[in-house]
Amino acid sequence: MQQFKVFKSSAGSGKTFTLVKEFLKLCLSQKEPFYFSRILAITFTNKASKEMKERLVKTLKLASRDDKNEEDSLAKAVREDLSMSREELREAASLTLRWLLHAYGDLSISTIDRFNLKVIRSFARDLKLPLNFEIEMQQVQLLERVINSMLSNIGHNPSVDKAILDYSRWKISEGKNWKIETDLLKSSKRLYDDNAQDLLNKIQQLTTNEYLELIQRLRTAIGNFESKLQQIAKQAIDLIEQPSLSYDDFHYKKAGAINFYYKIYNGDYDAGGARISAAIENESFVANKTNNQDLVEQITPELIRLYHEIKGVLEKDLEKYISWKHLSTQLPTQALMANIHSEIEELKKDEQLLNISDFNQQISKVVQTEPLPFIYERIGERYYHIMIDEFQDTSILQFQNLLPLLDESLANGNMSLIVGDAKQSIYRFRGGEVEQFSQMPNIQHKKFKEGFNPERLSSLIRNYHPQELNYNFRSSRKIIEFNNLFFDCLGENYPINDRNLEIFKSHKQEIPAHADDDGYVDLRIMEREEDGEKLHLNEMLSIIEELKGRGYAYEDMAVLCQSNKQIREAAEFLNEKNVPLLTSEALKVESSPKVEFLLSLMRLQLNSDDLASRLFIFDYLFEEAYLNGEKSELQMCFVSKSVKGFNILFNALDFEVSIDRKSNENLLQWFERQIRDFKLADEYDLYLQFFEEKVLEFQERNHGGTEEFLNFWEERSKDVNVDLLESGDAVQMLSIHKSKGLEFPIVIMPFLSGKVEPSRSNLWVDELPEPAEELELALLKGSNELLKSTFKDDFERELIKAEGDLLNMLYVAFTRAEKELYLISIPPTESKSQLSVPILLNDFKQKLEQLEGEHYCYGKPSTKVLEEEVRTLESDQINLKKYHSSSWNDKVNLSLEMRTQWTDNADEMDSRKYGSLLHEILARIYTIADIEPTLSAFWHAGRITEVEKNELLDQLSHIINSEELKAYFSQSVKIKNEATLITEDGELLRPDRLIFFPDRVVVLDYKSGAEKSEHVQQLENYAKEVAKISKQPVEAKLYYLQSREVKIVA
């Protein structure tokens, strides 16, 4: 029996359902209740692991219940596959669940990184790793450390210095910024892909000096090629420009055939065209009307000979010349990358660090040479069954390391499985190789032939058992039909490579028989304009507002974008329009003008001559209307003042501030003081909140001052995002990559303009022309010019893969929606040299019903059936209107007798604080029995003295036992203290006490001091809001603590 199950799972086909079902079938078909520990399930993300575990436990719980009426669908599927009765399943599930809960640590469902770490910990000594090695999660930060160190040490290593200089000069010659840090970081990241070990070995085969010598040989070859062609072209130009002739003597003058020689002379090797071809074919360069026909005809044979000589050189060496040029510009980077890798390895050795990217490399060293038990039994487990999720995104090295486990499982007659979908392979940039899945089990990729044990691969072939999961249980009928139609017409109008068409050959999804005839797809083609992004944003907002009008909640909607930059633009726009958002990757704290204003103030402490900070401070204050007057005059004041002068200037402008840091003031206190002094907290600001959290994090972990914090912020600011919400009624915003595996009722996709971009595709090449043949590997930056080089086959393969990435990304995005899908795109450009989303949508839109203009739809929009909303007095969410910032003495609790020592107006402070304290105590008292424990708690906290405690006991007992209030502190009624009410405008109201009687509701509010008219108005507002949600009549009463009088308001 073939035991290697390969599930080809299309979007929405119940992949998690299938994985858990197969897991449970293995567990419940065995007599051992601990059999779950014999199964290893590998997932792609922590979220997927969590979801699978939760689904597993939930199904076991439901199957364990003695419920003869309802049966869980997953439990039913397991029971039917195992031909069990419900009682048999219940007994088996109950026993397995008990064992599972008692030995939950033996449940092996995890990401491959977590599993690998477990393995590596077990044989660290065998690999000669430090037993107490630390895991370095931030690979980028490690790279940044080494790159910054290398650049700061210029002058210490002449060969590295020269490589840096060479690369900087090339960037300047290309009109780019000469700084190389970003480019080096981007290139070096590729060294830590799972599939990069061979690359690392090969790029380090040359020393930095050897790289520089090779670069010089390439430049010599380039110079020789250019010089040779220039000399030949110069001979032709000398003939053309002899004194007896002029351009008028030649056909089409200088724009005619003779222009070929001038282009070649100037280094334009694409020269050619109809005119020179006709001249060569007809053996004629002469103009129709010329007095020098004989002289032109006399030089024509030589011009023809020189043409053929030039063509001969181009045909022989042009491909190599283009290759040399690309190599000479990129090899300085590669030399530096090799140096960076060496430095990182030294740093990791010194600090006893391991990267996650090292895990697979370390395991591979053993797996390829040792038998299975040595590496995997060391962790005390022997897995009978292996399950691998999202196999299309698994790297070659990961598969190599897991293959021995699969082979061992199948060799013992056990079932193992993989699940994947080649159409959803969107993580190639992380090392994912879709061919592993699309060509399974007869994988033709050359890397498999090089690095895999053929006997282990043959085991997969013998046991191969493919299964299709084609039904879409996620999306509505019209969305499934739309996607079937869209992907069915791939290649009809625009050529798609066969490799990618093969992946989408089986794209068509089946629609469940019970599916309703609903769903809606809306395609809007926006005009190409300068302010096109704004058009997309406004269109997105109008869709959201339209959906709200049809009864959908914000939480039903998701906005998917192709890049984090697009997410930030969309999030900032919607945030300004007060649309609640849920995202973790959109808003950068560093983009906040208020945050940058505070940082500029801080920078002035270090350098009072920091002109950029001075100008930013001025611009911020002027734009926010803090300053009145002539802009140029005010700007001159800000630029010319010293820090001390700044304080004087601020005070003159009615800012009672000091930007100097006081001796007893920590960083957080300084920032908070600036927030209050400059009135930055009048409105609630998420950016300020998250910024202050980072200030606090720095303060708790470090003991540095201003300069250290600014350095800390410089390193971390790019990674500090604003998490807008964690849950609740909010529009979700995420990248298409992050949306994989998720589903949403409504999906909106603005900015749909992605395309296959050669400049974004970098590739490693391993067949290099002389004089670079000694180099085994080189990294090149993508360019269409590579199609004319010796690397054209490599680059064509890369473009084919990039084309597949684009199609897969669209498939993932288009299949996230359950009910409605909105696509906002632009018309395609006239040039169709590279595949783009606008080209695909434009080719397809004829299949949709045209509504008006460039607006197309499929299906009909729906109205959501509104569920009855129950408004309660308590809410999980509070919308803050103001950013709260206060001085320490507003946060520290002082006993009443100490307050007179900390204020200039003791009598006023004593009266006001006493009333506030009494108010706070009453908020914790529900009945008379709560008085004593509440006062004791305040006394233990140092809030009141023993004398004050006794005084308050007498006063509170009198209040609560009074005839007017006694009933409101009874144990027989329901009471809510300081319950939060939210008005329709989003305002928060918090009455002191609500008392629910069977026949009425009483709103009671305490007041200290004298009676005021606003007290009545405030209580009337409370009563009005309570009346909206209460079926009983509402009464409202005020109680004045000093006079002990009750005032009936309603």
C-alpha positions, 0 to 999 in steps of 0.5 A: 500500500502506498503510504506517502500521501501528497495532498494538493490543497487549493485555497479554501479547501480545508487544509487544516481540517485535513491535517487534523483529520489525518492526525486523529485517524492515526491517534484513534486507530491505535490502542496506545493512548499516547500514540500522538507522541509518535507523530511529528507535524511541521508547520510554516508559522507559529500561528498555523501550529497554534491553530492545528493544536487548538483544532486537535484538542477541540475535536477531541473534546467534542468527540469525547462528549456523550451527545447523541444529537449533535456531532462535530463535522471533523469528528464525524469525518474521522469516525467514518474513515475509521468505520467506528461507532460513535461510542467507540470514537467517544471512548478512544477520544476520551482516553487520548485527550486525557493522555494528551493533556497530561503529556502536552509537551510530547505533542510535536506540532511546531514550526521547522525552526522550533523543531530544529532548535530542539534537535540542535540543543540535543547534539551541540557537543557533537557539532562542537557548538558551545553548550550555552549558545544563544539564539540571535533572532535579529539577523539584520541587526547582526549584519548592520553591526558588522557592516557599520564596523567595517565602514568605520574601520576604513584605513585599516585594510587596504584591499577592503578600502579599495573594494569600498571605493570601487563600489562607491565610484560605480554608484556615483557614475550611475547617478546613485547615492554613493553610500553603500550601507543599504546595498550591502545589507540587502545583498548580504541578507541573501547569504543567510537563506536556507539554500545559501551554504554552497554560495557562501563556500564559493564566494569565499574561494577568493581573497579580497585582493584576488577579487580586486585583481579579477575586477582589474582583468575584467576592466582591461577586457572591457577597455580592449573591447571598446578600444577595438570597436572605436578604432574600427569605427574611427576608420569609417568616420575618417572616410566619411569626414574627409574634406571633399565630403559632407553629411549631405552626400550620404543618404538621410545625411548623418541620420542615415546609414553612416550614423551606425559608425558614430554610434559604435564609436560612442559605445552604443552597441545596439546600433543597426536598423533598416537604413544600415542594413539597406545600405549594406545589402544595396552596397550604396550609401550615396544620397539621391542628389549629390555632386560627390556620387563618385567619391561616396561610391569609391569609399563604399566598399571600405565602409562595407568591410568595416561594417562587417568587421564591427559586426564580427567583433560584436557577434564574437564578444558582445555577450561577453562584454556585457557580462564583463561590465555587470561582473565588474560593477557587482564583484566589489560588493561580492568581495565585501560580502565575503568579508562581511560573512567572515566577520559575522562568523567571528562575531558569532564565535566570540559571543557564542551566537547561532542564527536561526538560519544556521539550524538547517546548515548544522543539521545538514552536516549530520543528516547527509552522512549519518544514519537516522537514529544518531540525530533524531533519537538523541532528542528522546523521540522516534517518530513513526509519522511525519506531516509537513504543511505548506510544502510548496514554501519549504526550502531545498535544505529543509527538505533534505533534512526532513527526507531521512525522517520521511524515508525511515517512516515509509521504510517501516510501512508507516503513513506520512504526508505533505500538504501544499499548493504550488499556486500559493508559493509566495515565499521564494525570497525566503528560499522556498522552491515550488518545484519540490511540490509541483514536480513531486515525486519525480523532481527534475531540479538540478539541485535535487540531483546534486544534494539528495540521496537517490535511495531516499528519493526513490522511497517517495516515488514508490509510496507516492499517493496523490490526493486532490482537495479541490472543493472551496468551502471558503468563498461564495459561488460568484467569487469561486466562478470569477477566480476559475474564469480569471485563471482559466484565461491565463496565456490567452492574450499575453504569453505565459511561460509553460512552467507557470501554466503547468502550475495553474493547469489544475486551478479550477475549484469545485463549488460545494452543492449546498453553496448559495448563488451569491458573492460579488467581485468588483473591478475598478480601473482608475485613470493613470494620473499624477495623483493616482495614489489619492484616487486609489485611496479615495476609491477604497474609502468610498467602498468602505463607506458603501459597505458600512451602509449595507450593514457590514462592520469594519471587522468584516473588511480587510485591505490587502496590499502588495508592499508595506509602503502601500499599507502605510499609505493606506493606513495613514489615509484611513486613520486620518478619516477616523476609520478604525484599523487593525494592523501591525505593519502599517504606521511607523512611529518615526513618521510622526511629526510630534515624535520627530519634534521631540527628538529634535529638541533632544538633539539640540541638547547634544549639539546646539548648532544642529541646524536641521533640528532647529529648522524642523522645530521651527517648521513644526511650530509654524505649521501647527500655528504655534507661531504668529508673525513673518515666517522669514523673521521667525525662522531667522530667530530660530536658526540664530539662537543658542539653546539658552536663547531657545528657552528665552525665545519660547518664553517670549512666545508664551511657551513656559518651557525649558528644553534643558534636562534637569539634574533629577529628571530621567528621559521619560520625565523629560519627554513627558514634560515637553509633551505637556509644555508644548501641549502635544497631548490635547488629542490622543496620539498613538504615535506618542504612546508607542514612542514613550513605550520605547523610551520606557523600554530603553530606560529599563534596559539601559542606563544611558543618557541623551546620546545613548537614547538617540543612538538606540532610536537610530538603530531601532526606529525603522522597526517600531510600528504602531499597533492600532488594535488587537481586536474589535470592530476595525478594518484589517490591513495587511500584506498579501504575504501576511494574508496567506492562510487567512480569510475575510468576508470582504477583501479590498485591494487598492494599488493593483499595479504590480509587475515583473520587474527585472531590476528587482530580480537578482540572480546567482550565476555559476558559468562565467566567461573568461577572464572570470572563469576561475570564479565559481559563482557571482551575484548579479543585479537584474537588468534586461541587458542581461538578456544580451549577455552570456547569462541570458539563460539564467536571467530568463529562468529568473524572469520566469520564476518572477512571473510565477511569483506574480501569478501566485501572489494574485491567486493568494490575494483573490482567494482570501474573500468569503463574500465580496472582492474589490479590485482597484487597478489602472490601465496597462501601459502601451509597453507590454514587455513584462507581465503586469497585473493591469495587463492580466486584468485588462485582458480579462475584463471583457468577460465581466459585465460592464456597468459604466466606464471602467467599472466592471462587476461579477455577481451582485452586492449583498446586504448583511443581515444585522444581528441584534446589537445589545448595548451594555453599560460596560464596554471592552473598548474605550476610545481615548479622546486625549493623550494623558501626560502628567507630572509625577506628583499627580501620580504618587499617592501622599497621605493627607498630612504630607500634602501640605509639605508639597504645595504652596496653597495648603488649604485649597489643596487639602480641601480639593484632595480630601473631596477627591479621596472621599470620592475614590473611596465611595467608588469601592463601596457597594454596601455598608459591609465594604466600608471597613475593608476599603478604609483598611486598604487605603491605610495600608497603602499609606493613603490615609493616617490612622486618625483620618481612617477613623474620621472617614469611618464615621463620615461614611457610616453617616452617609450610607445609613442616612434615610436619603441614601440607605436604600442605594447601598442595600444588598438587595439591589444591583449596583454598578460603580463608575460604569462607562457609558459611550454616547453615539458620538463616542464620548465617554460618560462615567456616573458615580453609581447606578442602582437597579431596582425592579421598577426603576434605575437611579443615577447617583453622583457625588459632588464636593464643594458648592452647588454648580449649574453644570452639576445638574446638566452633567447628571441630566446627560447621564440619565439621558444615556441610561434611559436609552438602554433601560426599560425602567424609568430613570431617576437622577440625584446629586449628593453633596459630600460637604453639606450632606444634602441630596438634590433630585434632578430627574 
